[in-house]
């Protein structure tokens, strides 16, 4: 789920602030890779998801991350173009 950020500093461990350092593309890819690795997913399947995330622009990466990990992480931002 991607939602509009309501206030600064009110984040929970499962919230990723797309406007901060944890919301950059490399950090999202690392979070995805770590989550998939910890789930026991085979290497090739993990790589397939990461390739899908990287195949287009940042908005696509965020939307793909949300589609795979939206039940584990809440993405928040002030960037309205990222809110689905």
Order of alpha helices (4+ residues) and beta strands (2+ residues): beta-beta-alpha-alpha-alpha-beta
